[in-house]
């Protein structure tokens, strides 16, 4: 792993857009972009962890000016090489602390990316950084999984979230520390490639407290981009926090 690029180095960036998970389904991307465009209105949007532009590019095509922050140079290079990529400004750095010029009506963070910040302190910093970039009344949006602890067998720490002849995805939970390691094992032409990424999970109530510390309040929470009801059976949540008139320092 190149420390400067985090876990999204050249090898990951080269294959990132080829993923076939739900987040890469064109229908889901369209739903995501529609949700975000509605919130942005006529204002500007800032994406934390912009990556290869999976969401930023179609959002920009909807007429929303988008700026991005990202740590990975290879991922941003993929974005810049795409049609329209040169029109999206990207600031390199850690989205928990990196500051860009101007203010935004929308800051968003999708695809479980908040979990890439592996300490509570870093996640709190992220919320404060989002609030600092928002205009009063602006919104911070996160889409993130619900920890699947209910689906762990007793005394087990591993959960297989996908399996096939060529790929295995396994989450390893550290319940005491709200951590998990996501193991990705790919088999191609007799070769085995393994990647393990650390994450920190949190429950919606903890994110709400982080938002409160940053001077924001929960505006709405859904079970998906189509505003499905959020229930105890939901596997993910799309949460929207609104910045008040004065941000808490």
C-alpha positions in Angstrom: 0.0 0.0 0.0 1.2 3.5 -0.9 0.8 5.4 2.4 0.2 8.7 0.5 -2.7 7.2 -1.4 -4.3 5.3 1.6 -5.7 2.0 0.6 -6.7 3.2 -2.9 -3.4 2.7 -4.7 -2.7 2.1 -8.4 -3.9 -1.5 -8.2 -7.2 -0.6 -6.6 -7.8 2.4 -8.9 -7.2 0.3 -12.0 -10.1 -2.0 -11.2 -12.4 0.3 -9.2 -14.8 1.2 -11.9 -15.2 -2.5 -12.9 -16.8 -3.4 -9.7 -20.3 -5.0 -10.0 -21.7 -4.1 -6.5 -25.0 -2.3 -6.0 -23.2 1.1 -5.7 -22.1 0.8 -9.3 -25.5 -0.1 -10.8 -26.4 2.7 -13.2 -29.9 2.7 -11.8 -28.6 3.2 -8.2 -26.2 5.9 -9.4 -29.1 7.8 -11.1 -31.1 7.5 -7.8 -28.1 8.8 -5.8 -27.5 11.7 -8.2 -31.2 12.7 -8.2 -31.3 12.7 -4.4 -28.2 14.9 -4.2 -29.2 17.2 -7.0 -32.5 18.0 -5.2 -30.6 18.9 -2.0 -28.0 21.0 -3.8 -30.6 23.1 -5.6 -28.8 26.0 -7.3 -25.8 25.8 -5.0 -22.4 24.0 -5.1 -21.6 20.5 -3.9 -18.5 19.2 -2.2 -17.8 15.5 -2.3 -15.6 13.9 0.5 -13.7 11.0 -1.1 -14.5 11.9 -4.7 -12.5 9.0 -6.1 -13.0 8.3 -9.8 -16.0 10.5 -10.1 -18.7 7.8 -10.1 -21.2 10.3 -8.5 -19.5 13.6 -9.1 -19.5 13.4 -12.9 -23.2 12.6 -13.4 -24.1 15.2 -10.7 -22.1 17.8 -12.6 -24.0 16.9 -15.8 -27.2 17.7 -13.9 -25.9 21.3 -13.6 -24.5 21.1 -10.0 -21.0 22.6 -9.7 -18.9 19.9 -7.9 -15.6 20.2 -6.0 -13.9 17.1 -4.5 -11.5 16.1 -1.8 -9.5 12.9 -2.1 -6.3 11.3 -0.7 -5.6 9.0 -3.6 -3.7 10.4 -6.7 -4.4 7.2 -8.8 -8.2 7.5 -8.2 -8.2 11.2 -9.0 -6.2 10.5 -12.2 -8.9 8.1 -13.3 -11.5 10.9 -12.7 -9.5 13.4 -14.7 -9.1 11.1 -17.7 -12.9 10.7 -18.1 -15.0 13.0 -20.2 -15.8 16.1 -18.2 -13.3 15.1 -15.5 -11.1 18.1 -16.2 -14.0 20.4 -15.3 -14.2 19.1 -11.7 -11.7 20.7 -9.3 -10.2 18.3 -6.8 -8.1 19.2 -3.7 -5.8 16.4 -2.6 -5.9 15.5 1.1 -7.7 13.9 4.0 -11.3 14.8 3.8 -11.6 14.9 7.6 -9.4 18.0 7.8 -8.7 19.4 4.3 -10.2 22.8 3.7 -11.1 24.2 0.3 -12.1 27.7 -0.6 -15.7 28.9 -0.8 -18.9 27.5 0.7 -21.4 24.9 -0.4 -25.0 24.1 -0.1 -24.3 20.4 0.0 -21.4 18.2 1.3 -21.8 14.5 0.7 -20.0 11.2 1.6 -21.3 8.0 0.0 -20.4 4.3 -0.3 -19.5 3.7 3.4 -16.6 6.1 3.0 -17.1 7.6 6.5 -15.9 4.2 7.8 -12.5 4.7 6.2 -11.8 7.1 9.1 -10.9 4.5 11.7 -11.2 6.5 14.9 -14.1 8.3 16.5 -11.9 11.5 16.7 -11.4 11.5 12.9 -15.1 10.9 12.2 -16.0 13.8 14.5 -13.4 16.0 12.7 -15.1 15.0 9.4 -18.5 16.2 10.6 -16.9 19.5 11.8 -15.1 19.9 8.4 -18.4 19.3 6.6 -20.2 21.9 8.7 -17.3 24.4 8.2 -17.8 24.2 4.4 -21.6 24.5 4.5 -23.7 27.7 4.2 -26.4 28.1 6.9 -29.2 25.7 6.0 -26.9 23.6 3.9 -26.9 19.8 4.2 -24.4 17.1 4.9 -25.3 13.7 3.5 -23.9 10.3 4.4 -24.8 6.9 3.0 -23.4 4.1 5.1 -24.1 0.5 6.1 -25.8 -0.6 9.3 -23.3 -2.9 11.2 -24.4 -6.5 10.6 -23.9 -7.7 14.2 -27.4 -9.3 14.3 -26.3 -11.5 11.5 -23.2 -12.8 13.2 -23.6 -16.4 14.6 -22.9 -16.6 18.4 -19.2 -16.2 19.2 -18.3 -15.6 15.6 -16.5 -12.5 14.2 -16.5 -13.3 10.5 -19.4 -12.6 8.1 -19.3 -13.5 4.4 -21.0 -10.8 2.4 -20.3 -12.2 -1.0 -19.0 -15.5 -2.4 -18.3 -17.0 -5.8 -15.8 -19.2 -7.6 -13.7 -16.1 -8.4 -14.3 -13.7 -5.5 -14.9 -13.8 -1.7 -15.8 -10.9 0.5 -15.5 -11.4 4.2 -16.0 -8.8 7.0 -14.1 -9.5 10.3 -15.7 -7.6 13.2 -14.0 -6.3 16.3 -17.1 -5.7 18.4 -15.3 -4.2 21.4 -13.7 -1.5 19.4 -16.4 -0.9 16.8 -14.0 -2.0 14.1 -14.0 -4.3 11.1 -11.6 -5.5 8.5 -13.0 -6.1 5.1 -11.2 -8.9 3.3 -11.4 -9.1 -0.5 -10.0 -12.3 -2.1 -10.0 -12.5 -5.9 -9.0 -15.5 -7.9 -8.1 -14.9 -11.6 -6.1 -17.2 -13.9 -4.8 -19.2 -11.1 -3.6 -16.2 -9.1 -5.0 -15.1 -5.8 -5.1 -11.4 -4.9 -6.0 -10.4 -1.3 -6.8 -7.0 0.0 -7.7 -6.2 3.6 -9.1 -2.7 4.6 -9.8 -1.5 8.1 -13.0 0.4 8.9 -14.8 1.9 11.9 -18.5 1.4 12.1 -21.0 3.5 14.1 -24.7 3.5 14.7 -27.0 6.2 13.4 -27.4 7.7 16.9 -23.6 8.2 17.2 -23.5 10.0 13.9 -26.4 12.2 15.1 -24.3 13.2 18.1 -21.3 13.9 15.9 -23.5 16.2 13.8 -24.8 17.9 17.0 -21.2 18.6 18.1 -20.6 20.2 14.7 -23.7 22.5 14.9 -25.9 20.4 12.7 -29.2 18.6 13.3 -30.8 15.6 11.7 -33.2 16.6 9.0 -34.2 13.3 7.5 -33.1 9.6 7.4 -34.0 7.0 4.9 -33.4 3.4 4.1 -32.2 4.2 0.6 -31.9 6.8 -2.1 -35.5 6.4 -3.1 -36.5 7.6 0.4 -37.5 4.2 1.6 -38.5 4.2 5.2 -35.7 3.6 7.7 -36.6 0.7 10.0 -34.9 -1.8 12.3 -34.6 -4.1 9.2 -32.7 -1.6 7.1 -29.3 -2.7 5.9 -28.1 0.9 5.3 -29.1 4.5 5.9 -29.0 7.7 3.9 -28.9 10.5 6.5 -29.2 14.2 6.0 -28.0 16.7 8.6 -28.7 20.5 8.3 -26.4 23.2 9.4 -27.8 25.8 11.8 -27.4 29.5 11.6 -24.2 29.3 13.7 -21.7 26.4 13.7 -20.3 25.1 16.9 -16.5 25.6 17.1 
